[in-house]
Amino acid sequence: MDSEQVFAVEVVGFLVLFSLVAVWYWWPGLLRLGTVEALTPLLLLHVSRTLGLTVLVAGVTDPSLPRSFAVPVAYGDLAAAVLALLTIVALRRRLPLWPIVAWVFTVEGLGDLLNAFIQGYRIDVSSYELGATWFIFTVLVPALLVTHVMIAMILIRRRDRAPHRLTQGERSMPDGP
């Protein structure tokens, strides 16, 4: 197999893996939670998108990696990480505009990932020396795609219009940060 085939097999393999874990384990558990508790762990994973800045570091990735690919990927991921963090803050503070922030994150984050896939295919990103960045593209990105879909599904299915329904045990508990 050449590097492009290995790359494709790994991306598809991890996409299938994370999809199965999501359907069989994550989703059933999240359905039992309030919106804040369901969205927070999914959003926390997206805070790790600061790792996307790695494509700008020569010596970690191939210095000949086109800047027309690396710069939008890096800063698109950084924007998604910041938006994920802002969404978490808005949710946990029960700010009235939290759904708007969540949807902005979802649209920007998914758009960034789709753009990275399209542009990565265009330049044949797997033909470059990616170093540790290889695993961001082949492992983390599939997890991010799956959790983006889950976040969108939670936002669409949200029955409670308040960001959180308190259960009996939670009523006496103080709010987290």
N, C-alpha and C positions, 0 to 999 in steps of 0.2 A: 504494500500500500504506500502511496505517496503521502506527503504531508497534508494535502488538501482532503484526501479521503479519510485519513486518521482524524483530522479536525472535524469533518462532517459526522463521522461515526460517534465521536465523543460528544458533540453538541446534541445530536439526536438521542444518544443513549442517556445523557443526563437530563434531557427534557422529558423523556419517558419516565426515568427514575423519579424525578421531582413531581411529575404529574400523578404517578401512582401513589406516592407518599401523600400528596395533597388530597387526593380523592379518598384514599383508604384511612388516613390517620388525621391529617390536619383539619380538613373540612368538617367532618362529623363533630370534632371537639369545638371548633369555632362556632358552629351553629348553636351551641348551648350557651354561648357567652353574649354579653351585651356588646354593643358596637365598639366601645373604647377598648375592652379587653380583647376583642377579636381583631381589631385593626392594628393595635399597638405592636405586637410581635412581628407582624408582617411588614410594617413600616420600619421597624428597627433594622431589619435585614437591609433595607434600601439606604440606610445611613452609611452602610459599608461601601456605597458607590463612590466614595472618595478614592477608592482603589483605582478607579478609571484614570486618575491623573498619572498613573504609572506609565501610560503610553507616551508621556512627554519626557520620560527620564531615559536619556541615552545611557547605554551600559546595561540597562534592564531590558529595554526593547531595542530593536534594530534602529540605528540612527537614520537609516534610509527609509524608514516607514514614512510614507507621505504625510506631511503636515496637514494637508487637506482632509485626511482621515483622522489623524491623531488629535488635532485641536478640537474639532466638534465633539468627538467621542469623549475626550477628557472633560471638557467643560459642560457638556450635556449631562454627564454622570455627576459632576459636582453640583449642578443645578438640581438634579433629582435628589441628591443626598440632602441638600439644604431644604428643599420642599418637603421631603419626608420628615425631617426634623421639625419643621414648622407645622406640619400636619399633626404630628404627635403632640406638640405643645398646645395647639388649638383644640384638639380632642380632649386632652387631659384637663385643660382649663375650662372646658365646656364653653368655648367661645362660639357665639351664634353663627359665625361664618365658616366654621370648621368644614362643612360639606363642600363648600366652594374651594377651599384650600386643598382638600383631599382630591377633588376632581382635577384641579390644576396639576397637582403632583402626578396623578394617574395619566393624564393626557401627555404631559411633558415627558414623564419617565418611559412610557410605552413608545412614544414617538422617538425618543432618543435611542432606545434599544432597536427599534425597527430600522432607523436610519443607520445605525452601526452595522446591522446585518447587511443591509443593501450596499453600503459603501465598502464594507469588508469584503463582500463578494466581488464588487467591482474591481478592487485593487488586489484581490487574491491574498488576503491578510495572512493566510496560513503559510504562504511562501516566504514570509519575513521571519527573521530570528526574533521570536517573541519572548523568550526566556520565561520567567515566572508569569508574565502576562497571559501566556497561553491558557493557564488555568482560570483566569478571570473570564476569558471568552468561552471556554468549554464547560466550566462548572458553575461559576457564579451567575453568568448571564442566563442560563436556563432556569436557575432557581428564581432569579428576578422576574423572568417572564411569567412563570407559574404563579408567583405571589402577586404580581400585578393583576392577573386575571382574577385571583381570589379577592383582592381588594376591590376591584370593580364589581364583582358579584355581591360582595357585602354591601357596597354602596347602593347598588340597584335593589337588593332584597331588603334593605333596612326597613324594618317595620316600625321601629321606634324612631320617632322624629327627633327626639332628644338624643344627645350623643351617648347616653348610657341609661340603661334600666337597672335600678338597684335591686338586688335580691335581698331577701330577709337578712342574711348574714352580713351583707355589705352596708346596710343602713347605719350600723353603729361604727363602721370603720372610717377612719379619716381618709381623705383623698390623697393619692400619691402625688409626686411632683408633677 
